[in-house]
């Protein structure tokens, strides 16, 4: 419970595990056919050595894994699975971030806080570079806390502002293009314009194809890890 749900270091490890080049997965078809009772999850007694083989310490079933977030690569499931369904295998780097990735705000928030922690660690150097009174900012509690909070929030705020600005500029350019297409003079020079139905379908397709910020933020993860 602590490592999986509450520990901040566990959350950080789970976040960076998505960049791993290895994974442990089980073959769901084989598990369903064997009806083994999931010893990879619960553990089992080894009849040959008369020892207990523990299950997953994260209380996670390998057959339900969609990414590496809840796997610590301990190998317990590999030893306790009698049918050989659980497998350790190689994969392309950051494979969890491809395709139908499950994005979450708490992971994005943690990622930006970690990036802000790098800036906070370099606070004395930043004060020297920017010509700020380091002695006052680092030894006075109030200003030190305020500056620390600012540095922790800065990466996330900057990325969110950049995304909003880019979205606003894109929408403005689309609006200008739509206005120009509706102008009779422009339409006469440019030739026939698409019908209103075609325009509506195109706008709907573009809106559905727009990637939400929650997914766009994940490519920053390798930078934070580095």
C-alpha positions as CSV (number, residue, x, y, z in Angstrom):
1,X,0.0,0.0,0.0
2,X,2.7,2.5,1.0
3,X,5.0,1.8,-2.0
4,X,2.2,1.7,-4.6
5,X,-0.1,4.5,-3.4
6,X,1.6,6.9,-1.0
7,X,5.4,6.8,-1.3
8,X,6.7,9.8,-3.4
9,X,9.9,7.8,-4.3
10,X,7.7,4.9,-5.5
11,X,5.7,7.3,-7.6
12,X,9.0,8.7,-9.1
13,X,10.3,5.2,-9.8
14,X,7.0,4.2,-11.4
15,X,7.1,7.3,-13.6
16,X,10.6,6.6,-14.8
17,X,9.9,2.9,-15.3
18,X,7.9,3.8,-18.3
19,X,11.2,4.6,-20.1
20,X,12.6,1.2,-19.4
21,X,13.8,-1.1,-22.2
22,X,12.5,-4.2,-20.3
23,X,9.1,-5.4,-19.1
24,X,7.4,-8.3,-17.4
25,X,4.1,-9.4,-18.9
26,X,2.1,-12.6,-18.8
27,X,0.1,-14.2,-21.6
28,X,-3.5,-13.7,-20.7
29,X,-4.7,-16.6,-22.9
30,X,-2.4,-19.1,-21.2
31,X,-3.5,-17.8,-17.7
32,X,-7.2,-18.2,-18.6
33,X,-6.7,-21.7,-19.9
34,X,-4.6,-22.9,-17.0
35,X,-7.0,-21.5,-14.3
36,X,-4.0,-21.5,-12.0
37,X,-5.3,-19.2,-9.3
38,X,-2.7,-16.5,-10.1
39,X,0.2,-17.6,-7.9
40,X,2.2,-14.8,-9.6
41,X,0.0,-12.4,-7.7
42,X,-0.7,-14.4,-4.5
43,X,2.5,-16.5,-4.2
44,X,2.5,-20.3,-3.8
45,X,4.2,-23.2,-2.0
46,X,6.9,-25.0,-4.0
47,X,6.3,-28.7,-3.6
48,X,9.8,-29.6,-4.6
49,X,11.8,-27.4,-2.3
50,X,9.0,-27.0,0.3
51,X,9.5,-23.3,0.4
52,X,7.1,-20.4,-0.1
53,X,7.5,-18.5,-3.3
54,X,6.2,-14.9,-2.7
55,X,3.8,-13.1,-5.1
56,X,3.9,-9.6,-6.3
57,X,4.9,-7.1,-3.5
58,X,3.0,-4.4,-5.4
59,X,-0.3,-6.4,-5.3
60,X,-0.3,-6.2,-9.1
61,X,-1.3,-8.9,-11.6
62,X,1.1,-9.1,-14.5
63,X,-1.7,-10.1,-16.9
64,X,-3.4,-6.7,-16.3
65,X,-0.3,-4.5,-16.8
66,X,-0.7,-1.8,-19.4
67,X,2.6,-0.2,-18.5
68,X,5.5,-0.5,-16.1
69,X,4.2,1.9,-13.5
70,X,3.2,-0.8,-10.9
71,X,6.1,-3.2,-11.6
72,X,9.4,-3.1,-9.7
73,X,11.0,-5.9,-11.7
74,X,11.6,-8.0,-8.6
75,X,11.0,-11.3,-10.5
76,X,8.7,-12.9,-7.9
77,X,6.1,-13.6,-10.5
78,X,8.6,-15.3,-12.8
79,X,9.5,-17.7,-10.0
80,X,6.0,-18.4,-8.7
81,X,4.3,-18.9,-12.1
82,X,4.4,-22.6,-12.6
83,X,3.0,-22.4,-16.2
84,X,5.6,-20.1,-17.6
85,X,3.1,-17.5,-18.5
86,X,5.0,-14.5,-16.9
87,X,7.9,-13.5,-19.1
88,X,10.7,-11.0,-18.9
89,X,11.4,-9.4,-22.3
90,X,13.1,-6.6,-24.0
91,X,11.2,-3.8,-25.7
92,X,11.9,-0.4,-27.4
93,X,12.8,2.5,-25.0
94,X,9.8,4.3,-23.6
95,X,7.3,1.9,-25.2
96,X,4.7,2.7,-22.5
97,X,4.4,6.3,-23.9
98,X,3.5,5.0,-27.4
99,X,0.0,4.2,-28.6
100,X,-2.9,4.1,-26.2
101,X,-1.0,5.4,-23.2
102,X,-2.9,6.1,-20.0
103,X,-2.0,9.7,-19.0
104,X,-2.7,11.2,-15.6
105,X,-2.5,14.6,-14.1
106,X,-0.7,13.4,-10.9
107,X,2.2,11.9,-13.0
108,X,2.5,15.2,-15.0
109,X,2.5,17.2,-11.8
110,X,5.2,15.0,-10.2
111,X,7.3,15.3,-13.4
112,X,7.3,19.1,-13.3
113,X,7.9,19.2,-9.6
114,X,11.0,17.0,-10.1
115,X,12.2,19.3,-12.8
116,X,11.6,22.2,-10.5
117,X,13.6,20.4,-7.8
118,X,16.6,20.5,-10.1
119,X,16.3,24.3,-10.3
120,X,15.9,24.4,-6.5
121,X,19.0,22.3,-6.0
122,X,20.9,24.9,-8.1
123,X,19.4,27.9,-6.2
124,X,22.8,29.3,-5.0
125,X,24.2,29.2,-8.5
126,X,21.0,30.8,-9.9
127,X,21.3,33.6,-7.4
128,X,24.9,34.3,-8.5
129,X,24.0,34.2,-12.2
130,X,21.1,36.5,-11.8
131,X,22.8,38.9,-9.4
132,X,20.3,38.2,-6.6
133,X,21.2,38.7,-2.9
134,X,22.0,35.0,-2.2
135,X,22.8,35.6,1.5
136,X,19.4,37.2,2.1
137,X,17.3,34.7,0.0
138,X,19.0,31.6,1.3
139,X,19.1,32.5,5.0
140,X,15.7,34.3,5.5
141,X,12.9,31.8,5.9
142,X,10.1,33.8,4.2
143,X,11.9,34.8,1.0
144,X,13.5,31.3,0.8
145,X,10.2,29.5,1.0
146,X,8.6,31.8,-1.5
147,X,11.5,31.4,-4.0
148,X,11.5,27.7,-3.5
149,X,7.8,27.4,-4.2
150,X,8.3,29.6,-7.3
151,X,11.1,27.4,-8.6
152,X,9.1,24.2,-8.0
153,X,6.1,25.6,-9.9
154,X,8.1,27.3,-12.7
155,X,8.6,24.4,-15.1
156,X,4.9,23.3,-15.0
157,X,3.7,26.9,-15.3
158,X,6.0,27.7,-18.2
159,X,5.0,24.5,-20.1
160,X,1.3,25.2,-19.5
161,X,1.6,28.8,-20.6
162,X,3.6,27.8,-23.7
163,X,0.9,25.3,-24.6
164,X,-1.9,27.8,-24.1
165,X,-0.1,30.4,-26.2
166,X,0.5,28.0,-29.0
167,X,-3.1,26.9,-28.9
168,X,-4.3,30.5,-29.0
169,X,-2.0,31.4,-31.9
170,X,-3.2,28.3,-33.8
171,X,-6.9,29.1,-33.3
172,X,-6.2,32.7,-34.4
173,X,-4.6,31.5,-37.6
174,X,-7.5,29.1,-38.3
175,X,-10.0,31.9,-37.6
176,X,-8.2,34.2,-40.1
177,X,-8.1,31.4,-42.7
178,X,-11.9,30.8,-42.2
179,X,-12.6,34.5,-42.5
180,X,-10.5,34.8,-45.7
181,X,-12.3,31.8,-47.2
182,X,-15.7,33.4,-46.5
183,X,-14.7,36.7,-48.1
184,X,-16.2,36.8,-51.6
185,X,-13.2,38.7,-53.1
186,X,-10.8,36.1,-51.7
187,X,-13.1,33.3,-52.8
188,X,-13.2,34.7,-56.4
189,X,-9.4,34.8,-56.6
190,X,-8.9,31.4,-54.9
191,X,-11.5,29.5,-56.9
192,X,-14.4,27.5,-55.5
193,X,-14.7,27.1,-51.8
194,X,-15.7,23.9,-50.0
195,X,-19.3,23.5,-49.0
196,X,-20.5,24.3,-45.5
197,X,-20.9,20.6,-44.8
198,X,-17.4,19.8,-45.9
199,X,-16.1,22.8,-43.8
200,X,-18.0,21.5,-40.7
201,X,-16.7,18.0,-41.2
202,X,-13.1,19.3,-41.6
203,X,-13.4,21.4,-38.4
204,X,-14.8,18.5,-36.5
205,X,-12.0,16.2,-37.7
206,X,-9.4,18.8,-36.7
207,X,-10.9,19.2,-33.3
208,X,-11.0,15.4,-32.7
209,X,-7.4,15.1,-33.9
210,X,-6.2,17.7,-31.4
211,X,-3.9,16.1,-28.8
212,X,-4.7,17.1,-25.2
213,X,-2.0,18.8,-23.2
214,X,-2.0,15.8,-20.8
215,X,-0.5,13.6,-23.5
216,X,1.7,16.3,-25.0
217,X,3.5,16.8,-21.7
218,X,4.9,13.2,-21.5
219,X,7.7,13.7,-24.0
220,X,9.3,15.9,-21.3
221,X,9.9,12.8,-19.2
222,X,13.2,11.8,-20.7
223,X,14.5,15.4,-20.1
224,X,13.5,15.1,-16.4
225,X,15.1,11.7,-16.1
226,X,18.3,13.1,-17.7
